[in-house]
Amino acid sequence: MERNSEFKKFDSLATKLLRVPHATIKAKLEAEKAEKVERGTRRGKQK
């Protein structure tokens, strides 16, 4: 029985840690995409 309760605690913790709003993820992806484009254009001009 104790293993089951340990798993429930772990599962609950993992769920809380992994719960991130979609808007937050999208904003970070957009920022990363803009950064890659900026770095890519600078690299392209150097070649």
Secondary structure, 3 states (H helix, E strand, C coil): CHHHHHHHHHHHHHHHHHCCCHHHHHHHHHHHHHHHHHHHHHHHHHC
